[in-house]
Amino acid sequence: MKISKRFKEDIDCVKLRDGSTLLENIKSELRREYDRYTTVNEQLEAMQKEQIEKQTADDRISQQIEELKKLKSIGPISSRQLILEYFGWRKFSNVKEVGAAAGLVPTPYSSGNSQIEQGDQ
């Protein structure tokens, strides 16, 4: 969600239900929060731009990232992190191995008479 660039000026026009304006300390706080918001937003945009530039450098990685981005809830940043940090150094033979590595499937331990699900302690 984008906030208007005139936000700081528009604060002066805000009226409460009784017709009064906001207190000066509230206006000051809102302006400071807006400054924080714009700083963080600029940093995020710069980071995304940087990651997109890195992504285009390697066609194989770029293709894998595009495939992951087709899934709901996975954007350019998280797909890049998953490819480089999770799939980049491991080779998985099947879907079960991926699920087990992510902790999404049970990992049984069986030795002699002992049979337990690891992680159930």
Residue pairs with C-beta under 8 A, 6 or more apart in sequence:
3 34
3 37
4 10
7 34
8 31
8 34
11 22
11 27
11 30
11 31
12 21
12 27
14 21
14 22
15 21
16 22
22 30
47 77
48 76
48 77
51 76
51 77
51 80
52 76
54 80
55 61
55 62
55 65
55 76
55 80
56 62
61 80
61 83
61 84
64 83
64 87
65 76
65 79
65 80
65 83
68 74
68 79
68 82
68 83
69 75
69 76
69 79
74 82
86 101
86 102
90 101
92 98
92 101
96 105
99 105
100 107
103 119
106 117
106 118
106 119
107 117
107 118
107 119
108 115
108 116
108 117
108 118
109 115
109 116
109 117
109 118
